Amino acid sequence: MKKILISGYYGFDNFGDDAILHAMVYELKKHLTNPRITVISNNPAKIKRIYDVDSIHRFNSKEIIKKMKSCNVFISGGGSLLQDVTSCRSFIYYLSLIFLAKYFGKKTIIFAQGIGPISTIIARFLTKLVLSKVDLITVRDKESQTFLKKLGVNSILATDPAWSLEISTEEKLLKVDKINIGVQLREWKTLTNKNINVIANILSEKFNDEKNCINLISLQDTHDLEIMQRLKNILLKKDLHSEVRIYSGLSIDQSINILGNLDYLIGMRFHACLISANFNVPTLALSYDPKVTSLALESKMPFINMNALNKSKDNFVLKLDELISNKEKIRYDLKEFSEKKSQICRDNFVLLLNTIIQE
């Protein structure tokens, strides 16, 4: 029986990180015999309830040291943990946990992470010093691998663990007798009231038919729900024949079920676009972040930069027309792309599991 301690940005109700944890816990439980999994998180009670694992608070240093001493394997990942752009304290925190694991002689794995940017010389030096002693490092993108290579640290190029996620039930949460259009927006500085009105106007023009259902999907209620409510209120004031539904308070399984069964998605969040791509749903990405743009370019899904939406609605209309008219070609491209990504993801989990079971 392996005792596994996992660290990451967990327990903050962040959809992407929760999807990664969901994938990791599922694969570990599926392939290992009765693993004892403990997750370091911001909300231990919720993590315990949802994932049926043990969990300790991220700032309970006494419990962290106790669990670190007793575990067989420490896993840091996924997400973008080792970077000092958003917070130096966060960088030091996650690097310190990796150092602590090696200090106690534990098998240590960095799993499917995005590494960097790390801007200061001292931070890069510490990263090289600590990571050079890690047993296995897999990274989710080429930029991270290149960055580590410049530091003299070897890594294996993998992909995001969420590519392994599956729809867990045959029951469809969406209306089965409708063409289901998904809209997933999040609070962001470039998503202005003007933009929300533009999106509402175009949705009412393009999908104003009783055979359609516009599904407004809140994946992280603290950042998404108010925006989705605002969009719904605007849509309901229009002479709209299509049904409008809003989804909130979703579990990861429910989110995957909805995103994977859509006919179209217009989405902002990286993991919303990733999961829809994994199930070959024709997707228009509204990019607010370079990683969304990168996913769209790599998968050949149409996208529009949110800054461009601020300037003109014309490009949005063109991209939406492209999504509708080329849906079968987009679906084919996404199928080819997702199969490749899913295989890389499976290979990465095999590496993880082999490293765990090796004595």
Phi and psi in degrees as a GROMACS rama.xvg file:
@    title "Ramachandran Plot"
@    xaxis  label "Phi"
@    yaxis  label "Psi"
@TYPE xy
-91.1441  134.888  LYS-2
-99.4672  117.697  LYS-3
-119.13  127.586  ILE-4
-109.188  125.911  LEU-5
-117.341  134.196  ILE-6
-121.799  143.459  SER-7
177.936  -171.101  GLY-8
-88.1529  67.5049  TYR-9
-109.707  149.295  TYR-10
86.0635  15.0468  GLY-11
-107.729  9.59118  PHE-12
58.6151  32.8034  ASP-13
-89.5244  118.727  ASN-14
-57.6976  -45.8129  PHE-15
-62.6598  -48.0101  GLY-16
-67.2157  -37.4121  ASP-17
-65.8192  -35.6748  ASP-18
-64.6904  -39.8255  ALA-19
-63.7675  -46.7752  ILE-20
-61.7324  -42.1331  LEU-21
-55.4511  -47.1688  HIS-22
-64.2769  -43.675  ALA-23
-64.5183  -49.0777  MET-24
-62.5132  -41.5447  VAL-25
-59.7646  -48.1314  TYR-26
-67.6947  -39.9333  GLU-27
-63.8965  -44.0191  LEU-28
-69.7051  -32.1978  LYS-29
-69.6989  -37.8474  LYS-30
-108.551  -13.6266  HIS-31
-108.47  150.796  LEU-32
-84.1534  111.186  THR-33
45.8226  56.0919  ASN-34
-67.3508  144.299  PRO-35
-97.7513  101.214  ARG-36
-102.394  129.466  ILE-37
-121.722  131.618  THR-38
-111.998  126.62  VAL-39
-81.0428  119.515  ILE-40
-146.526  173.853  SER-41
-88.7303  -13.379  ASN-42
-142.385  75.3583  ASN-43
-55.0191  -41.0877  PRO-44
-60.9981  -43.7646  ALA-45
-69.3145  -42.2239  LYS-46
-62.3646  -42.331  ILE-47
-59.5949  -45.2756  LYS-48
-67.0722  -43.1763  ARG-49
-76.8506  -43.0599  ILE-50
-104.668  -3.28652  TYR-51
54.0366  49.7628  ASP-52
-130.204  169.894  VAL-53
-81.9009  155.232  ASP-54
-151.458  142.315  SER-55
-127.504  153.823  ILE-56
-71.1994  143.747  HIS-57
-64.3439  -20.5057  ARG-58
-110.861  15.1218  PHE-59
-90.8943  81.635  ASN-60
-61.1955  -35.1584  SER-61
-62.2829  -46.3289  LYS-62
-69.5089  -37.2535  GLU-63
-61.2433  -47.063  ILE-64
-63.0392  -41.0119  ILE-65
-61.1993  -46.7851  LYS-66
-69.2483  -35.5242  LYS-67
-63.3455  -41.6099  MET-68
-65.9204  -34.0154  LYS-69
-93.2414  -12.9109  SER-70
-79.0797  161.012  CYS-71
-91.9507  -34.6017  ASN-72
-138.089  138.409  VAL-73
-114.908  127.977  PHE-74
-117.078  125.46  ILE-75
-107.786  115.52  SER-76
153.72  173.476  GLY-77
-89.596  -140.311  GLY-78
84.039  -167.771  GLY-79
-110.658  80.6224  SER-80
-89.4874  -40.4151  LEU-81
-95.1256  81.327  LEU-82
-153.296  149.734  GLN-83
-116.257  21.4571  ASP-84
-79.9  -50.2494  VAL-85
-77.6152  -33.3318  THR-86
-166.57  126.538  SER-87
-69.6838  -35.2986  CYS-88
-62.6018  -41.2519  ARG-89
-63.4181  -43.3882  SER-90
-59.0847  -48.2648  PHE-91
-62.9928  -39.9058  ILE-92
-59.2267  -52.8543  TYR-93
-70.5738  -36.5487  TYR-94
-67.4089  -36.6102  LEU-95
-63.2023  -37.4899  SER-96
-64.4484  -40.1984  LEU-97
-64.946  -43.8278  ILE-98
-59.8454  -43.9243  PHE-99
-61.6923  -41.114  LEU-100
-61.0569  -44.2104  ALA-101
-71.6643  -33.1101  LYS-102
-60.1398  -38.0939  TYR-103
-87.8088  7.21223  PHE-104
73.7324  28.9627  GLY-105
-91.4459  146.875  LYS-106
-63.7975  126.519  LYS-107
-125.894  131.001  THR-108
-129.278  130.292  ILE-109
-100.997  118.193  ILE-110
-114.998  116.408  PHE-111
51.0053  43.4013  ALA-112
-93.8481  157.265  GLN-113
-96.4495  118.948  GLY-114
-102.956  130.586  ILE-115
95.1031  175.167  GLY-116
-67.0771  144.678  PRO-117
-123.405  110.161  ILE-118
-90.3842  -35.2641  SER-119
-88.7127  152.069  THR-120
-62.6798  -43.5483  ILE-121
-65.0634  -38.2196  ILE-122
-66.4304  -38.4346  ALA-123
-67.4021  -40.2659  ARG-124
-61.3534  -45.7526  PHE-125
-65.1071  -38.0635  LEU-126
-61.0327  -47.1379  THR-127
-61.9416  -44.3412  LYS-128
-60.1958  -45.5789  LEU-129
-78.28  -46.2748  VAL-130
-71.371  -23.3714  LEU-131
-66.1702  -14.6671  SER-132
-102.597  -0.255829  LYS-133
-76.192  145.63  VAL-134
-73.4832  -38.0335  ASP-135
-148.244  131.79  LEU-136
-126.392  119.045  ILE-137
-118.714  140.83  THR-138
-121.456  155.296  VAL-139
-91.7129  -8.54109  ARG-140
-150.219  159.246  ASP-141
-63.7773  -35.5726  LYS-142
-60.4308  -40.5381  GLU-143
-66.3277  -41.5288  SER-144
-63.9685  -42.2809  GLN-145
-63.6713  -42.2079  THR-146
-60.5506  -47.0551  PHE-147
-65.82  -36.7606  LEU-148
-61.5904  -38.5285  LYS-149
-65.1471  -27.8396  LYS-150
-83.04  -8.5451  LEU-151
84.9282  23.9473  GLY-152
-113.038  127.799  VAL-153
-81.4493  144.211  ASN-154
-150.343  164.811  SER-155
-112.733  130.858  ILE-156
-76.9268  121.632  LEU-157
-123.25  -140.31  ALA-158
-156.509  177.862  THR-159
-64.5792  133.199  ASP-160
-58.7433  -21.3443  PRO-161
-66.2521  -15.114  ALA-162
-65.5962  -13.4357  TRP-163
-89.3364  -7.42009  SER-164
-68.7751  143.46  LEU-165
-127.308  158.764  GLU-166
-74.2982  122.439  ILE-167
-86.5923  -9.34395  SER-168
-145.234  152.536  THR-169
-77.1191  -20.2619  GLU-170
-66.0265  125.573  GLU-171
-93.0474  131.413  LYS-172
-84.5844  -19.0087  LEU-173
-83.6418  163.061  LEU-174
-66.0099  120.57  LYS-175
-77.0125  -19.9483  VAL-176
-98.8236  15.7889  ASP-177
-123.359  159.62  LYS-178
-83.678  116.365  ILE-179
-97.7572  114.071  ASN-180
-102.455  120.849  ILE-181
-97.3082  138.376  GLY-182
-127.835  122.12  VAL-183
-128.104  107.86  GLN-184
-116.525  159.152  LEU-185
-137.01  156.86  ARG-186
-61.1158  127.964  GLU-187
-161.168  152.605  TRP-188
-61.9888  -29.5384  LYS-189
-87.7492  -5.90736  THR-190
-92.5341  87.4125  LEU-191
-87.2717  169.308  THR-192
-59.1093  -36.5273  ASN-193
-60.6557  -44.1703  LYS-194
-63.094  -41.481  ASN-195
-62.7142  -39.858  ILE-196
-65.3506  -40.4902  ASN-197
-60.7513  -47.5793  VAL-198
-60.9464  -43.6514  ILE-199
-61.6256  -44.1605  ALA-200
-61.6318  -43.7684  ASN-201
-70.6414  -39.1112  ILE-202
-60.4  -42.5845  LEU-203
-69.6524  -27.1377  SER-204
-77.0606  -44.4244  GLU-205
-83.3265  -29.0447  LYS-206
-124.811  31.3479  PHE-207
-87.0991  75.893  ASN-208
-151.61  140.607  ASP-209
-65.441  -15.3153  GLU-210
-78.5324  -10.1426  LYS-211
-98.309  150.859  ASN-212
-129.978  121.861  CYS-213
-92.3463  114.528  ILE-214
-103.924  113.656  ASN-215
-94.7864  117.893  LEU-216
-112.997  114.685  ILE-217
-96.4687  113.506  SER-218
-95.3331  -23.6736  LEU-219
-139.775  95.8843  GLN-220
-56.7164  -32.2668  ASP-221
-66.3172  -24.117  THR-222
-113.231  -20.2681  HIS-223
-109.29  -35.6583  ASP-224
-63.8324  -42.6961  LEU-225
-63.1193  -38.5544  GLU-226
-64.6418  -44.5563  ILE-227
-64.3201  -39.2076  MET-228
-63.8721  -41.6045  GLN-229
-62.6715  -44.3527  ARG-230
-63.6705  -41.5454  LEU-231
-62.1221  -43.6847  LYS-232
-61.5885  -38.7951  ASN-233
-66.6902  -44.6798  ILE-234
-62.615  -39.3157  LEU-235
-70.5647  -17.8659  LEU-236
-82.1309  -9.05407  LYS-237
-92.7038  163.918  LYS-238
-80.3793  78.0898  ASP-239
-106.975  127.663  LEU-240
-91.2316  -21.7772  HIS-241
-78.6617  153.233  SER-242
-78.6466  147.02  GLU-243
-123.033  123.921  VAL-244
-125.364  149.176  ARG-245
-122.6  137.303  ILE-246
-118.955  129.871  TYR-247
-147.902  170.452  SER-248
61.2146  34.0347  GLY-249
-83.9827  144.317  LEU-250
-78.5315  169.323  SER-251
-60.7316  -44.6746  ILE-252
-59.9732  -41.9185  ASP-253
-66.1363  -40.5152  GLN-254
-61.6105  -44.5472  SER-255
-64.0342  -42.0503  ILE-256
-57.8454  -45.2631  ASN-257
-69.9717  -52.5119  ILE-258
-61.854  -35.259  LEU-259
-79.5182  -13.467  GLY-260
-110.715  8.11836  ASN-261
-71.5129  158.766  LEU-262
-89.6169  -32.1203  ASP-263
-145.714  151.761  TYR-264
-130.9  134.688  LEU-265
-111.697  108.452  ILE-266
-135.025  149.04  GLY-267
-100.497  -47.7856  MET-268
-65.6853  139.497  ARG-269
-55.1764  -49.3661  PHE-270
-74.856  -22.277  HIS-271
-66.3113  -45.9015  ALA-272
-67.0492  -37.7633  CYS-273
-63.515  -47.436  LEU-274
-67.9889  -40.4546  ILE-275
-63.5607  -38.899  SER-276
-63.1597  -38.598  ALA-277
-62.3563  -27.4369  ASN-278
-107.523  18.897  PHE-279
60.2879  34.7289  ASN-280
-85.5794  121.291  VAL-281
-54.1224  121.788  PRO-282
-128.476  135.36  THR-283
-107.191  113.214  LEU-284
-87.7169  129.107  ALA-285
-97.7151  99.6947  LEU-286
-86.174  121.897  SER-287
-114.177  -0.48755  TYR-288
-147.699  142.186  ASP-289
-54.8223  -32.532  PRO-290
-68.8803  -28.8422  LYS-291
-70.4765  -43.3884  VAL-292
-59.9734  -44.4435  THR-293
-60.7437  -44.2806  SER-294
-61.7379  -43.7616  LEU-295
-63.5463  -45.1322  ALA-296
-64.1943  -43.8157  LEU-297
-67.2763  -36.6262  GLU-298
-92.4477  -8.02615  SER-299
69.1091  24.075  LYS-300
-82.633  143.017  MET-301
-63.6529  145.991  PRO-302
-149.42  160.63  PHE-303
-136.999  136.45  ILE-304
-73.3716  136.126  ASN-305
-59.8927  -30.8281  MET-306
-64.7186  -35.4903  ASN-307
-68.579  -33.576  ALA-308
-64.6702  -31.1043  LEU-309
-63.8398  -31.7672  ASN-310
-85.4884  -38.7256  LYS-311
-158.046  144.965  SER-312
-87.3953  -11.0175  LYS-313
-60.3325  -42.6494  ASP-314
-65.8359  -36.0014  ASN-315
-62.6667  -43.3597  PHE-316
-61.8286  -44.4918  VAL-317
-61.0728  -44.6693  LEU-318
-67.1674  -36.616  LYS-319
-68.645  -39.306  LEU-320
-61.7447  -40.8131  ASP-321
-61.6752  -42.3765  GLU-322
-59.798  -44.4042  LEU-323
-73.7582  -46.4575  ILE-324
-74.185  -29.0292  SER-325
-107.786  25.7334  ASN-326
-59.2783  -37.7898  LYS-327
-70.1378  -38.7763  GLU-328
-65.8064  -42.8492  LYS-329
-62.881  -42.5267  ILE-330
-60.6346  -42.2414  ARG-331
-63.9793  -46.2696  TYR-332
-61.3736  -41.3924  ASP-333
-67.05  -36.788  LEU-334
-62.0206  -47.2716  LYS-335
-61.5919  -44.1594  GLU-336
-67.6798  -45.7154  PHE-337
-68.0645  -34.6149  SER-338
-62.9294  -40.493  GLU-339
-65.9546  -46.268  LYS-340
-65.1762  -40.3761  LYS-341
-64.8991  -37.0229  SER-342
-66.9002  -42.5593  GLN-343
-60.8367  -40.1491  ILE-344
-63.3419  -44.2477  CYS-345
-61.6323  -42.866  ARG-346
-61.071  -37.6599  ASP-347
-66.0619  -40.0573  ASN-348
-66.8475  -34.5971  PHE-349
-62.1771  -43.7905  VAL-350
-58.5602  -46.0905  LEU-351
-59.3449  -49.3645  LEU-352
-65.7982  -40.9527  LEU-353
-63.4554  -38.8509  ASN-354
-66.3456  -37.6185  THR-355
-66.1153  -44.6477  ILE-356
-81.8252  -18.6297  ILE-357
-66.8759  133.512  GLN-358
